[in-house]
Amino acid sequence: MNTDRRRISIVGATGSIGTQCLDIVQKHTDKLRVLALAANRNVDLLIRQARMFDPDVVAIADRSCTQALRSGLEGTDIRVLEGGEGVCACSTHPEADIVLGAASGIAGLKSVLAALEAGKVLALANKETLVAAGDLAMRTARLHKARIIPVDSEHAGVFQCLEDSTRYVEKVILTASGGPFRNIDRTALDSVTPQQALKHPNWSMGAKVTIDSATMMNKGLEVIEAYWLFGLREDQIEMVVHPQSIVHAMVLFEDGSLKAQLSLPDMRLPIQYALSYPDRWPLPEGRVDWARPQSLTFAPPDLEKFPCLRLAREALAAGGSAPAILNAANEAAVDLFLKERIGFMGIPRMVEGALGKLSGSSCNTYEEILQVDQSARHYVHEASKRNTLAL
Ligand SMILES: NC(=O)c1ccc[n+]([C@@H]2O[C@H](COP(=O)([O-])OP(=O)(O)OC[C@H]3O[C@@H](n4cnc5c(N)ncnc54)[C@H](OP(=O)(O)O)[C@@H]3O)[C@@H](O)[C@H]2O)c1
């Protein structure tokens, strides 16, 4: 056995990022070994993954699924854990060299904080944790000498351009595809369906992040994520619409030089780079074909049509509990939209309503962040029942 293999724990193993990570492990079995897998409730896939990758431990967050997981892994020596503590045991596995934080939403916060407290190298896809708890996460990382390597493609692009130093940086520019509704009229957005919103033109992703891309809240969340990851001022982070999704990010230096990271839209590259860093490993698929004529276009975002961009910037500028409120209200509103209980433009209305109504509470500890999160979700559910902001 090759003992130099990097040992990884994957939280969110059954999701879009988690499964692509396992794809990478399969291509690099000489370099990577899976130690732990955790998911929420997709037992069947988790069992298949565990049987294929033979980790030391698996965890399922939803305790009602534990028995099925135990039965499915009978005859193996894989340890089965459950609940939030079980997931945290995966993200803090003492032998893990790298932890992939790939749960979706605030559900990933506890295991991300636990990994940072354990001083791990954290490959972070779960942007909502930095939006809701950026200050706490970065403080925890500093205190325990943990390292966060971004997996989100734009931040992975910035990370590659920076080469570990923000010296001389004037701005970073994150690109956005513009989502499926880039070219439709503002008034038509009121009646778009979840099916239409789930058809992303360039990326295949989990449902929540796909809807965030359609409202462009995704880019707003990413501005907040970049603020914490790279220690920049809010006015140093710009976004530009680039429908081809080939340029993922650019860094503008003080002398006017602009560095960009380009690659085809394929999350396996940023996931793999987070695992291989500071090395690079081969990834043979996916090259930009420069023999073919093509255009790369850029345009400023339409803040009137996509109010989530403005709301995210306002929440970042307000600080305190505002980003956690923004995040939770958005998660709750996206969920209601997917269940067809509110309209598409109900999402920004709900978020704006929550930000206007709830603010000022302290948001420094995990418990305080959860409290703010719960209040914002409660606000959205009540507002949807009253149907005031929903349509
Ligand atoms: N997909 C992309 O291309 C992409 C790109 C950039 C950034 N991101 C970010 O990466 C994160 C994951 O996105 P995704 O698209 O992979 O989401 P997804 O497909 O919805 O997968 C979410 C994963 O998290 C697991 N999970 C949910 N709650 C959990 C809990 N409490 N404990 C442990 N695991 C839990 C789910 O398990 P079950 O399957 O059992 O429910 C699933 O494995 C998001 O923050 C997203 O914004 C994604």
The ligand as an ORCA input file, in Angstrom:
! r2SCAN-3c Opt
* xyz 0 1
  N     -22.448     21.526     -7.362
  C     -21.590     22.415     -7.770
  O     -21.155     22.394     -8.927
  C     -21.112     23.492     -6.834
  C     -20.220     24.452     -7.313
  C     -19.717     25.393     -6.431
  C     -20.086     25.379     -5.099
  N     -20.980     24.446     -4.664
  C     -21.357     24.457     -3.253
  O     -21.054     23.182     -2.706
  C     -22.020     22.823     -1.717
  C     -22.640     21.476     -2.109
  O     -23.324     21.663     -3.333
  P     -23.922     20.428     -4.148
  O     -24.379     21.032     -5.435
  O     -22.933     19.315     -4.151
  O     -25.178     20.066     -3.240
  P     -26.086     18.735     -3.286
  O     -25.906     18.048     -4.585
  O     -27.428     19.169     -2.868
  O     -25.427     17.813     -2.162
  C     -25.451     18.160     -0.807
  C     -24.754     17.090     -0.015
  O     -24.784     17.450      1.365
  C     -25.298     16.336      2.118
  N     -25.853     16.841      3.356
  C     -26.940     17.614      3.562
  N     -27.121     17.864      4.865
  C     -26.097     17.233      5.515
  C     -25.731     17.098      6.866
  N     -26.432     17.675      7.840
  N     -24.616     16.394      7.162
  C     -23.895     15.802      6.196
  N     -24.193     15.884      4.890
  C     -25.289     16.585      4.552
  C     -26.291     15.699      1.180
  O     -26.641     14.376      1.603
  P     -27.949     13.618      0.988
  O     -27.602     13.341     -0.449
  O     -28.019     12.411      1.817
  O     -29.086     14.570      1.127
  C     -25.442     15.718     -0.094
  O     -24.466     14.720     -0.021
  C     -23.019     23.974     -1.680
  O     -22.685     24.856     -0.656
  C     -22.846     24.657     -3.024
  O     -23.166     26.037     -2.993
  C     -21.485     23.502     -5.491
*
